[in-house]
Each structure stands twice: as structure tokens, then as C-alpha cells.
Amino acid sequence: MDNTLTSLISNKFPRLAELLGSRNLSARKREFEQLGILPLWQVEQDLELLTRHLPCVKIATAYRTLLQNAGQFLAAMYEIRVAAMLAPVADKLELAPKVGAAKCDLKCQLKGQEVFLEVTTREDRFPPVYGSDTVADDTRVYGRVTVEATFDPTTARDNSEIRGIPASQELRQRITKELDQLPSGKPTVLVVGARGGRLEDMESVLWGDEVYKANALRREIRNERVPDGLFCLPDDRGGTSRISALVWMKLVPHFHDVRVHSRLFTNPRAAHPLRPELKKIFRKLFDRRETLLRELERIKSKLVEQYRPERIILFGSLADHSPDAVHQWSDIDLAIVKSTPASFLDRIREVMDLLQPRVGLNAIVYTPEEFNRAEQEGHFFVRGEILKKGQVLFPV
């Protein structure tokens, strides 16, 4: 690594540079060039936040080795990010606590209850790379059955060209192995950092594989979920009650920061479930979409009953059902149509005073005449964002 970049890291990211060490900075030139500045910046910010809650020596003990291991920077990034998210809300946070003869990643005390967490990362390169005919059979990468489109136990078993194991089953094995780091008699949370993964895979892991079935008479294709997920089966049939909840997390560099996209899945068969107050905390931290949807229901009900609009349309990231649409800074975007003599700003002020929103809310209030005129004139925002991409909440 040239002196300029080394100096940049040392000056801009002093806590990270101290943990990495000068020799490690030089040896990891290519790795850090490929990562770019944003992941380094995110780790520095998280380390700085942790120093407000934990002694520096404990932070160094927990993360120095992981950060210094070549190829493990992103794994360290996920682990440090989770600790930084929990630190401000935890009554007590412990890094790398002992669990039997080993250690897990985190132990936090919330509302008087201890919760143990393990953070793992995975990068599922899909579709797989196929080997050429010149490659020996024992080194060739064969196709793997996908859970969403082609999972069929009969086909997978009979086709010699397929590894015979669906993607979800492979993930289940990884998750089960990670649980060995967590205690069996306490509430536990596993965070799966999906660096290149898909939320659909995790849903299949927990709730069951999807099988597409064609109905020739009705000329339709529908998917059914096989109840073979970790949260569906009893322990003696392949499920696991040891895990109280699982967090799917994806860190996505975006312009000047790294956005957190995450979802929380609680286990209905958990031997030690999270208490309602803890579940609320974890949902607020790790499931922005669910938090926004709960608030949206309250807002919609209050608008319909007390404001009496003609239309309510949800637009923006929450109206987008793709897994990466909502992140930790996402808010609720609403277009409201109501006959009112109030000015544009007074309408918004009136709505905000009525709703007292508990999350970020952008509400735009149009009169029916304004909205219809904007639609007829081809106004980009109204026609392209609200009408084309939005979701009508009222009237149903």
C-alpha cells in the first residue's frame, strides 16, 4: 500500500489503524483497495461508538485478531456493526463472552434479561461456476438446486449432475453449526450477514422450501412452501429450538455511507423465546420494515377515522417489496388526497399534528383538483412515483 493511502487510513481512521497495525496495513494493500473507503469508514465509526460504552482494551481484545486476518475484514465489519447497534440500548454489553469451553460473539443484558448473540457472514455466489470438460470430476463445481424455482426432491435425488442438496439445506447446516457457539439454556440470537445472499434463501431456510407446481387444467403455476424449515420442524426431525431469533443482515455501501438492510425472524418453537419487551427492542434495531408497517397501520387508521381523506397512497421504499428497498434510515411516504381550503403547508402541519408520528413520515396532501391536474399533465412525481409505483391504502 502506498504511503498516501497508509497515511489516509492512519489519519482518518486512527482506531482501526491501531488495531490493524502498520505491518498489516502494508500487507493488505489489495484487499483494502478492493473494499474501498466506505467499509473502513463504517468500522471506524462503530469502533468510536463502542469506546463510549466499553473499555478500549476489551474492544481490542475482541476484534484485533479478526481484523488482522486476511480476507476477514467484512466478517469483522458485520460483528462490530451488530455490537455498535446494541451498545446504546443495552444495560450491559460483553464482547466474546465464554460459553462453556468456547466463546460466542456477544452477550447483552436488556431489560434485566441476558441474550447471547453469534454473528456469522456468508457470501453465496449464485449461480455457481460450472467446470469445463477438462477439469477432473472431483474438482468440478456442479449445479446446485435452487429453492425458489426448481426445488424438487425427486429430481434432486435422481439427477447425477446435481449436488442433490438445495441451497436452503446447505444454509441450514451452516446455521446449525454456528449454534454450537451459543448456550443451550439462554435466549439466543444468530445474525447472518448476507454479503451476497438473498432474503428469499433465508425465508426458505426458516419456513421451508418453495416448490413450483403447474396446474395444466387451470393453466397456472403456483408455489407451495414445504414445511421443512428450521422454525417448522421439531428438533428430532431437523428443526432447532435452541435459537430464539435470527437476523438477516446486509450491509450495502451507498454514496457516502453503508446502509443496514436487515430483517428479524423470531422462532415460534424457541425453547427460550425473547420476552415481548426484548422482541420490541430487536425489531426496532434489526427490522425497520416491520417497524414501519406497524406504524403505518396506526397512521392509516387515524387518518381514515379522523382526517377523512378521499385517498391514501403509500409510495417510496416501503411500497417497494424488494428485500433491499428498506434500510435503517427509511421512513413512510404518503400521498393524501382531501378536499380542503387550507394552504399546502397548513395541510401538512395539520396532518402532522394529528398523527404525532413515531417514525420518520413524509406526508404530501393534495386536493382532488391538484392531484387530477398533475396526473393529466403528466407530472413525473405524481404519475411516475405515486401512481405507478405506489400502493393504494384507502379506499381498499
PyMOL commands that set and color helices and strands:
alter all, ss='L'
color gray80, all
select helices_A, chain A and resi 3-12+14-20+22-27+29-35+37-51+56-68+73-86+153-158+167-181+199-207+235-237+276-286+288-307+317-319+344-355+368-376+380-387
alter helices_A, ss='H'
color red, helices_A
select strands_A, chain A and resi 92-95+98-99+102-103+106-110+113-122+188-194+210-215+220-225+245-254+257-266+311-315+332-337+361-366+391-394
alter strands_A, ss='S'
color yellow, strands_A
deselect
rebuild
show_as cartoon
